Amino acid sequence: MTYTVRFSDGTEIGVESDEAILDAALRQGISLPYGCRNGVCGTCRAPVRAGEIAYPAGQPKALEDAERAAGVALLCQARATSDLAVDLEPLGDAAAPPRILPARVARLEHLAPEVCRLFLRLPEGKRLPFRPGQYIEILLGDGARRAFSLASSPLDDEHLELHIRHIPGGRFTDYVFNEMREGELLRVEGPLGQLYLREDSDRPALLVGGGTGFGPLKGIVEHALARGDQRPLHLYWGTRERAGLYLHDLARGWAEAQPQVDYTPVLSEPRAEDHWAGRVGWVHEAVVCDYPDLSGFDVYMSGPPPMTEAARAAFLEHGLNPERLFYDAFHFSHE
């Protein structure tokens, strides 16, 4: 059965009874705020002013009891059981709707002991229009999904570049590191996510990455440079030890060649053999040390949940407008 969902600006979409409201919106080219798509981050919460919803998979973790009582829903999990009125305005700069495509493994490179770079090639004549910084999901045979950020610029559309960190015991990453071969065929869905370069902004931008969270920021920097964007960009890359800065020379090269680009690597636990003379500590603490007033900035960040959660709190405390903070919340699977 199909229900009608009406948003606060008058936009209406049709939602099937067995699909999440967010999925229906994206399918119809309507962009809404979202992050993890699994009910954990809470980015897609919105008040439902009229109508009924259900959660077939159970109540989502990110929704408090008081919010549920007040009629707030998580659109990535909620199913409509009637026509709905939702107090949320769709984003004006809607990206291309996600679609499912086959993609073949073109190349696999090991950049560090626990990091590899995967290049996927789409079928002849097929392209995936995406914004720099967005992500795709790899669809596994049992219906499971794994999300990976795109580390390339959409201007370079020959391959999709992914940076993958090995999670010991993780079913998919174990396979990538131990068994995957060039030529294998995968299925991917995308583009997805709210972490993408806002090209209509002229505010200086801080790009804050942890570990392989460098990947989407790489795509953002390369796209900005390719299109001649002159806004100041300051990239912060935090890892535990020197080996985690797996494309350090590339990032340093941007800063050396481009006057509008700065690069600050930060190690939280450098080893003696690293001979590290740079910044030490948490990457978000380095940011607020350098920029105690963030009110005039856009901030793009990517990394593991503990990093993004700590960084978000610190940045808002230092004056960042929450509407100028862009990130996607990934919760890593050990299955």
Buried (B, 14 or more C-beta within 10 A) or exposed (E): EEBBBBBBEEBEBEBBEEBBBBBBBBBBEBBBBBBBBBBBBBBBBBBBEEBEBEBEEEEBBBBEEEBBEEBBBBBBBBBBEEBBBBEBBBEEEBBBBBBEBEBBBBEBEEBBEBBBBBBBBBEEEEEBEBBBBBBBBBBBEEEEBBBBBBBBBBEEBEBBBBBBBBBEEBBBBBEBBEEBEEEEEBEBBBBBBBBBBBBEEEBBBBBBBBBBBBBBBBBBBBBBBEEEBEBBBBBBBBBEBBBBBBBBEBBEEBBEEBEBBBBBBBBBEBEEEBEBEEBEEBBBBBBBEEBEEBEEBBBBBBBBBEBBBBBBEBBBEBBBBEEBBBBBBBBEBEE
